Amino acid sequence: GCYGQTRIRTPRIDRMAAEGTRFTACYSGSPVCAPSRNVLMTGLHTGHTRIRDNSPAFGGTPELYHEGQRRLSLESSDVTVAEILKSAGYRTGITGKWGLGEPFTPGTPNRQGFDEWLGFLNQNHAADYYTDYLWQNESRVSIAENREARKGIYVHDRFTEFALQFIRTHRSKRQNPFFLYLAYTIPHETLTIPELGSYANESWDNTQKTYGAMVSRLDRDVGRVLDLLGELGLDRKTLVFFTSDNGAPDKPATRFFRSNALLRGHKADLYEGGIRVPMIARWPGRIAAGKTVSIPWYFADLLPTAAHFAQTPCPAVDGRDVSGLLLGSSESVSERWLYWEKPQNGLKQAVRKGRWKAVRHNPGEPTELYDLEQDPSESENLAASQPGLVCEIESYLKTARTESPNWPT
């Protein structure tokens, strides 16, 4: 595969990389899903987002799908990329997993700038690929084929159908550009697939076969979306990103496939294995084909970049417009702090600036320092040999964030 995978076949994603630019130092907003998506949608890093972990330490609302869980939702004052683009005349749609608002709160997609929506509101519901209901706009819509534990509809396929129909509908209307957020859930657990396809013949265990088949189904449907853009003559008018909301978890299947390759850590960690993610950008005629870029950027940059392309004002955010990096008009982004935090069992923080990456597991604990250009596996802590840089980083960490009542430190 285009990122080095040798066992799972992803011809359509590989083709997308060949037709676009592949980024090797792009970062998610967080090492877990809900805060990562909050960063993606609002352009704020996790020291400023409303949602900073999957479940709040205090506050939030009970989750309908899973008793005992509480979830925090976006509020009306939060500004999303969908709202920015909608105000610029775009039709906006989302399908898949949202994760930023429980039912009937201000955080549901239709109340955060999306005109059309079908999917899961939270991650517990999203683990059920044969759920007997989905949320469609503000309504809970039953899937009769999946009632009484039947497996009639693999809901991932519903998301693909929604995406294709959304594109067809808004191509035919012509008067408005569109923004589609296709938030697929596969290959997230629970691992299940209608058919194993060619993986049935592999000498792997069933979990490994299922995981491989899920990734290949994702690949197939990414290809269907790109094919439709070509059929409708939208290729050269449409910027498409492909990425992941966090690194791979530490599970038997992902270990077998070496999903994080040489990176240290995994999902839920602030080491590279938790936050460095694939990123492919494709825009024929505008973004260079077959190019690989190692300059760091992250999810917070999406909103200001989208605002630039839509020629609409951008609110004050932590991210930067990286349109020049995407289009190749700028070979660099001026060095700046990229920041992450995870307020679970204390306050874990990480920062990257240029070649340097720092990780601190709690305020008051030693700061670890790594040279990612020489040591992408974060195996050699250089803090003792760079006291001045560590002092600069620790000073930044004191001011990088605002306190959250939902995750007090």
C-alpha positions in Angstrom: 0.0 0.0 0.0 1.0 3.6 -0.4 2.0 3.8 3.3 3.8 0.5 3.3 1.1 -2.0 4.2 2.0 -5.4 2.6 -0.9 -7.7 3.6 -4.1 -5.7 3.0 -4.9 -4.6 -0.5 -6.0 -1.0 -1.0 -5.8 -0.3 -4.8 -8.2 2.7 -4.7 -6.5 4.5 -1.8 -3.1 3.8 -3.5 -4.5 5.2 -6.7 -5.7 8.3 -4.8 -2.2 8.8 -3.5 -0.8 8.5 -7.0 -3.3 11.1 -8.2 -2.7 13.4 -5.3 -0.2 14.3 -2.6 0.6 12.0 0.3 1.6 13.6 3.6 3.8 11.6 6.0 3.7 14.0 9.0 0.0 14.8 9.3 -1.5 14.6 12.8 -5.0 14.0 14.1 -6.5 16.3 16.7 -6.3 13.7 19.5 -5.4 10.1 20.1 -9.1 9.2 20.5 -12.1 9.9 18.4 -14.5 12.5 19.9 -11.9 15.2 20.7 -10.1 14.5 17.4 -13.3 15.2 15.5 -13.9 18.3 17.6 -10.5 19.6 16.5 -11.3 18.7 12.9 -14.6 20.5 12.9 -13.6 23.7 14.9 -10.0 24.4 14.1 -9.2 24.5 17.9 -6.6 22.2 19.5 -7.5 20.1 22.5 -6.3 22.7 25.0 -9.2 24.9 23.7 -11.9 22.5 22.4 -15.1 21.8 24.3 -14.6 18.0 24.0 -11.2 16.9 25.2 -11.7 13.1 25.8 -14.3 10.6 24.9 -16.2 10.9 28.2 -16.1 14.0 30.5 -14.9 13.7 34.1 -17.8 16.0 35.1 -21.0 17.1 33.3 -22.3 15.9 30.0 -25.5 14.1 29.3 -26.4 10.4 29.6 -25.9 8.4 26.4 -29.1 6.9 25.1 -27.4 3.9 23.5 -25.2 2.8 26.4 -26.5 3.3 30.0 -23.9 4.6 32.4 -21.9 6.5 29.8 -22.0 10.3 29.7 -21.1 12.4 26.7 -20.3 16.0 26.2 -21.9 17.8 23.3 -20.9 20.9 21.3 -22.8 24.1 22.2 -24.5 26.7 20.0 -21.5 29.0 20.5 -19.1 26.5 18.9 -18.4 27.3 15.3 -17.8 24.4 12.9 -16.3 24.2 9.4 -19.8 23.2 8.2 -21.2 26.4 9.5 -18.4 28.4 7.9 -19.0 26.7 4.5 -22.8 26.9 4.8 -22.6 30.6 5.3 -20.5 30.8 2.1 -23.3 29.1 0.1 -22.2 25.4 0.4 -24.7 22.6 0.8 -23.4 20.5 3.7 -23.8 16.8 4.4 -22.4 14.2 6.8 -22.7 10.5 7.1 -21.0 7.9 9.4 -20.0 8.7 13.0 -20.4 12.2 14.5 -19.4 11.9 18.1 -19.9 15.5 19.1 -23.5 15.7 20.3 -26.1 13.5 21.9 -29.8 13.5 20.7 -31.7 16.8 21.0 -28.7 18.7 22.3 -27.1 21.8 20.5 -24.3 19.4 19.3 -26.2 17.4 16.8 -25.0 17.7 13.2 -28.1 19.6 12.0 -27.5 22.2 14.7 -23.8 22.5 13.9 -24.1 23.5 10.2 -25.0 20.3 8.4 -28.1 20.4 6.1 -28.3 16.6 5.8 -27.1 13.8 8.1 -27.3 10.1 8.5 -25.4 8.0 11.0 -24.3 7.4 14.6 -24.2 10.1 17.2 -21.6 8.5 19.4 -18.9 5.9 19.4 -20.7 3.2 21.4 -23.6 3.1 18.9 -21.0 3.2 16.1 -19.6 -0.2 17.2 -22.8 -1.9 16.0 -22.5 -2.5 12.2 -25.9 -4.2 12.2 -27.8 -1.6 14.4 -31.6 -1.6 14.1 -31.6 2.2 13.9 -29.7 5.3 12.7 -30.1 9.0 13.2 -31.3 10.8 10.1 -31.4 14.5 10.6 -33.2 14.9 14.0 -35.1 11.6 13.8 -34.3 8.1 14.9 -35.0 5.9 11.9 -35.6 2.2 12.3 -33.8 -0.4 10.1 -36.4 -3.2 10.0 -33.9 -5.7 8.4 -31.8 -5.6 11.5 -34.5 -6.0 14.1 -34.4 -9.0 16.5 -30.6 -9.4 16.0 -31.0 -10.0 12.3 -28.1 -9.0 10.0 -29.9 -7.7 6.9 -28.2 -4.3 6.4 -24.5 -3.7 7.0 -24.9 0.0 7.8 -21.5 1.0 6.4 -23.1 0.5 3.0 -25.9 2.9 3.9 -23.2 5.6 4.5 -21.8 5.0 1.0 -25.2 5.2 -0.6 -25.9 8.5 1.3 -22.6 9.9 0.1 -23.2 9.0 -3.5 -26.7 10.3 -3.5 -25.7 13.5 -1.8 -23.1 14.1 -4.6 -25.5 13.3 -7.4 -28.2 15.6 -5.9 -26.0 18.6 -5.5 -24.3 18.1 -8.8 -27.7 18.2 -10.5 -28.7 21.5 -8.7 -25.4 23.1 -9.9 -26.1 26.4 -8.2 -24.3 25.5 -4.9 -21.0 23.9 -4.2 -21.0 21.2 -1.6 -19.1 19.9 1.5 -19.4 16.2 2.3 -18.0 14.8 5.5 -17.9 11.0 5.0 -17.0 9.7 8.4 -16.7 6.0 7.9 -16.3 3.8 11.0 -14.7 0.7 9.5 -12.3 -0.9 10.5 -13.1 0.2 14.1 -14.3 -2.6 16.4 -16.6 -4.5 16.5 -14.9 -6.5 13.8 -17.6 -7.9 11.5 -18.1 -8.0 7.7 -20.8 -9.6 5.4 -18.2 -11.5 3.4 -14.4 -12.0 3.6 -13.9 -11.9 -0.2 -10.4 -12.8 -1.2 -9.2 -12.9 2.4 -11.2 -16.1 3.0 -8.3 -17.9 1.3 -5.6 -16.5 3.5 -3.9 -18.6 6.2 -4.8 -16.1 8.9 -7.1 -16.3 11.9 -10.7 -15.1 11.4 -10.1 -11.8 13.2 -7.2 -11.0 10.8 -9.3 -11.9 7.8 -12.2 -9.8 9.0 -10.0 -6.8 9.6 -8.4 -7.1 6.2 -11.8 -7.4 4.5 -13.1 -4.3 6.4 -10.2 -2.2 5.2 -10.7 -3.4 1.6 -14.4 -2.6 1.8 -13.4 0.9 2.9 -11.0 1.1 0.0 -13.6 -0.1 -2.5 -16.1 2.6 -1.4 -13.5 5.4 -1.4 -13.1 4.3 -5.0 -16.8 4.5 -5.7 -16.9 8.1 -4.5 -13.9 9.1 -6.6 -15.4 7.3 -9.6 -18.6 9.2 -9.3 -16.8 12.5 -9.1 -15.2 11.6 -12.4 -18.4 10.5 -14.0 -20.1 13.7 -13.1 -17.2 15.9 -14.3 -16.5 17.1 -10.8 -12.9 15.8 -10.4 -11.2 19.1 -11.2 -13.6 21.0 -9.0 -13.4 18.9 -5.9 -10.8 18.7 -3.2 -10.8 15.3 -1.4 -9.0 14.4 1.8 -8.5 10.9 3.1 -7.3 10.5 6.7 -8.0 8.8 10.1 -9.1 10.3 13.4 -6.3 8.6 15.4 -3.6 6.0 15.3 -4.3 2.2 15.3 -5.3 0.6 18.6 -3.1 -2.0 20.3 -5.1 -5.1 19.2 -4.1 -8.5 17.9 -5.2 -7.6 14.3 -3.4 -4.3 14.2 -0.2 -5.9 15.6 -0.4 -8.6 12.9 -0.7 -5.9 10.2 1.9 -3.7 11.8 -0.6 -0.8 11.4 1.6 1.7 13.2 4.8 0.4 11.6 7.8 1.8 13.5 5.9 4.5 15.4 5.9 4.3 19.2 2.6 3.8 21.0 -1.0 3.4 19.7 -4.5 4.8 20.0 -5.0 6.8 23.3 -1.2 7.6 23.4 0.4 11.0 22.7 3.4 9.3 21.2 3.5 9.2 17.4 1.6 5.9 17.1 -1.5 7.6 18.7 -1.6 10.8 16.6 0.4 10.6 13.4 -2.1 9.6 10.7 -2.3 9.0 7.0 -3.3 12.0 4.9 -3.9 12.1 1.2 -5.1 15.2 -0.6 -6.4 14.9 -4.2 -7.5 17.7 -6.5 -6.6 17.0 -10.2 -5.1 20.0 -11.9 -4.5 21.8 -8.6 -2.7 19.5 -6.2 0.5 17.7 -7.5 0.1 14.1 -8.4 2.4 11.5 -7.0 4.1 13.8 -4.5 5.1 13.1 -0.9 5.4 15.8 1.7 6.9 15.5 5.2 6.1 19.0 6.5 4.0 18.7 9.7 0.4 19.9 9.9 -2.8 18.8 11.7 -6.5 18.6 11.9 -6.9 22.1 13.3 -5.7 23.4 9.9 -8.7 22.1 8.0 -11.1 24.9 9.0 -8.9 27.9 8.1 -7.9 26.1 4.9 -11.5 25.4 3.9 -12.3 29.0 4.6 -9.5 30.1 2.3 -10.7 28.0 -0.5 -14.3 29.1 0.0 -13.2 32.7 0.1 -15.0 33.4 3.3 -13.9 34.9 6.6 -12.3 32.6 9.2 -12.8 33.0 13.0 -9.9 33.1 15.3 -8.7 29.4 15.7 -5.5 27.5 16.6 -5.1 26.1 13.1 -3.5 27.7 10.1 -4.4 28.0 6.4 -2.2 25.4 4.7 -3.5 25.9 1.2 -0.1 26.9 0.0 1.3 23.6 1.3 -1.5 21.7 -0.5 -1.1 23.5 -3.8 2.7 23.5 -3.7 3.0 27.2 -3.9 4.7 27.1 -0.5 7.3 24.4 0.2 7.0 25.0 4.0 4.8 26.1 6.8 6.5 28.5 9.2 7.4 26.7 12.4 4.7 26.8 15.0 3.6 24.8 18.0 1.3 21.9 17.4 -0.4 21.0 20.7 -2.3 18.0 22.1 -3.6 17.0 25.5 -5.5 14.1 27.0 -7.0 14.8 30.4 -7.3 11.2 31.6 -5.7 10.1 34.8 -4.0 13.4 35.1 -3.1 15.7 32.2 -1.0 14.3 29.4 0.4 16.9 27.0 2.4 16.8 23.8 3.8 19.4 21.5 5.7 19.4 18.2 7.7 22.3 16.7 9.8 21.6 13.7 11.8 18.5 14.2 11.2 18.4 18.0 8.5 16.5 19.8 7.9 16.7 23.5 5.7 14.5 25.7 4.8 15.1 29.4 2.6 12.7 31.3 1.6 15.1 34.0 2.4 18.7 35.1 5.4 18.4 37.4 6.7 15.2 35.8 9.8 15.3 33.5 9.3 16.4 29.9 10.5 13.9 27.3 12.1 15.3 24.1 12.6 13.5 20.8 14.2 14.5 17.5 11.6 13.1 15.0 13.8 13.7 12.0 16.5 11.4 13.4 14.3 9.3 15.7 10.7 8.9 14.4 10.2 5.9 16.8 10.8 8.2 19.8 13.3 5.8 21.3 15.9 8.3 22.6 14.9 10.9 25.1 17.1 14.0 24.5 15.7 16.2 27.3 19.0 16.1 29.3 21.0 17.3 26.4 18.6 20.2 25.4 17.8 22.0 28.6 17.1 25.3 26.9 14.6 23.8 24.5 12.9 21.9 27.3 12.6 25.1 29.3 11.0 26.8 26.3 8.6 23.9 25.8 7.6 23.8 29.4 6.9 27.6 29.4 4.7 27.1 26.3 2.8 24.3 28.0 1.8 26.6 30.8 0.0 28.9 28.4 -1.1 26.6 25.6 -4.5 25.6 27.2 -7.5 27.0 29.1 -9.0 25.1 32.0 -12.1 23.0 31.3 -14.8 22.5 33.9 -15.5 19.1 32.4 -11.9 17.9 32.8 -10.4 20.0 35.7 -6.7 19.5 36.4 
